[in-house]
């Protein structure tokens, strides 16, 4: 009888654990991520969040020597190596802890972006937490830059214009709904 009770308790525990493990928490997690992202974006004042036209003007001024700023792409290494905004710097968002080693002036103007608009908010929030006082976000990312018709570059092709970025990189498989082409650090295959 004692073995039967122990067996029943073990079976109940296993079914309970399986039930908790299979619970769908994705909606709660997505809501939590959205809240965290909104908080991160609010760390940078709205007047320091640039659209593509504002960023292009700043970029041109920095390239002409009229303004000083660190222009930093926070996408992954494969994304950056595929193409990036010419003459800009790169610090992978997963390596944001290296900013204090690279930029020692807490008042330096730092402008960051990613592919669209997500990662730069998280990096921007951390930079403010580190003590940087002049952090800016370019909100439209490399996608906005390309859609505006601006040149990109890589070490193999030099300067070039991407003409179908959104179509090429966002095309989806008709059966699975998953993107056909993605530049990502970790591939599903």
SULSUL-V26111 format. One line per field, one symbol per residue. ss: DSSP state (~ for helix, > for strand, _ for the rest). psi: psi as a letter, one per 20 degrees, with the letter a starting at -180 (. if undefined). burial: I if it has 16 or more other ideal C-beta (glycine too) atoms within 10 Angstrom, else O. A space follows every 10 residues. Layout:
ss->???
psi->???
burial->???
This chain:
ss->_~~~~~~~~~ ~~~~~~~~~~ ~~___~~~~~ ~~~~~~~~~~ ~____~~~>> _~~~~~~~~~ ~~~______> >>>___~~~~ ~~_>____>> __~~~~~~~~ ~~_______> >>>_____~~ ~~~~~~~~~~ ____>>>>__ ~~~~~~~___ _>>>___>>> ____~~~~~~ _>______>_ _________
psi->gghggggggg gggghggggg hipojhgggg gggggggggg hihpqhijoq ahgggggggg gghijiqpqp oppjrrghgg hgqrppkrrp ophikhiigh hhoioijqpp pqrbgfifhh gggggggghh jpilpqpohi ahghgghijq qrrrigibpr ppilggggij pqphghjqqh pqoqhoqi.
burial->OOOOOOOOOO OOOOOOOOOO OOOOOOOOOO OOOOOOIOOI IOIIOOOOII OIOOIIOIIO OIOOOOOOOI IIIIIIOOII OIIIIOOIOI IIIOOIOOIO OOIOOOOOII IIIIIOIOII IIIIIIIOOO OIOOIIIIII IIIIIIOOOI OIOOOOOOOO OIOOIOOOIO OOOOOOOOOO OOOOOOOOO
